[in-house]
Amino acid sequence: MLNEKALVNDALSMINSSLTNYANAIAQCTNAQLRSTLQQIRNSDEQFQYDLYKIAEQKGYYKAAKPASPQDIQQVKTDLGTF
């Protein structure tokens, strides 16, 4: 039997995978109504993912990576050729 932490992490993983699939489907969708519906579902799932992530973080189930330093951000921009 899975404990709460494992269930939350599993749910986050599944939602993240679904978000990737929605992005792919939206990018390839030619029907405007279907595209709009998929975007609405994706937006709802993104909000749910964020809400669940915040709960997991508060309970200590998930620890986000440290924020990037300004130097790290600048290095990525330089590497990508953007400013």
C-alpha positions, 0 to 999 in steps of 0.5 A: 500500500502506498503512503500519502507521500508516494501517492502525491508524488505519483499524481504529480508525475502523472499530471506532468506527463499529461501536460506534455501530452496536451502540449503535443496535441495542442500543437498538432490540432487543426480544429479550433474548437478542439484546440480550445478545449484541450487548452482549457483542460491543460490550463485546469491541469496546470492549476491542479498540478501547482496546487498539489505541488504547493501542498506537497511542498508544505508537507515536506514531500517535495523540495524544489531546487534552489533558485538560479542565481543571476549569474546562472541565468545570464550564463543560460541567456548567453549560451542560448544567444539571448539577452 
